[in-house]
Amino acid sequence: MEHEIASEQASALGRSARLVAARLEAYREAEASGEDHQIELDQAVEAVYGFLIQRELLGLRDRNAIIRDYDIPRAVLARLGTSSKRH
């Protein structure tokens, strides 16, 4: 039973990570187009927030690695109330 739970947690985390990547890409594309990108920003913030919370619930608390690995834009971090020396 524990193995099944761990497997489902890993799968859910993977789905969440893919959503973050997709939402950040959509945000970057919308921002680069010069068009209004508020919807894409909102969606990116929501995806990143959910991913960070999910990771914390699993005991994975290194936010800086996620910020670095996903190159999370300042606008997203500002909305999350998170800071990074890199951004």
Secondary structure by P-SEA (a helix, b strand, c coil): caaaaaaaaaaaaaaaaaaaaaaaaaaaaaaaaccccaaaaaaaaaaaaaaaaaaaaacccaaaaaaaaacccaaaaaaaccccccc
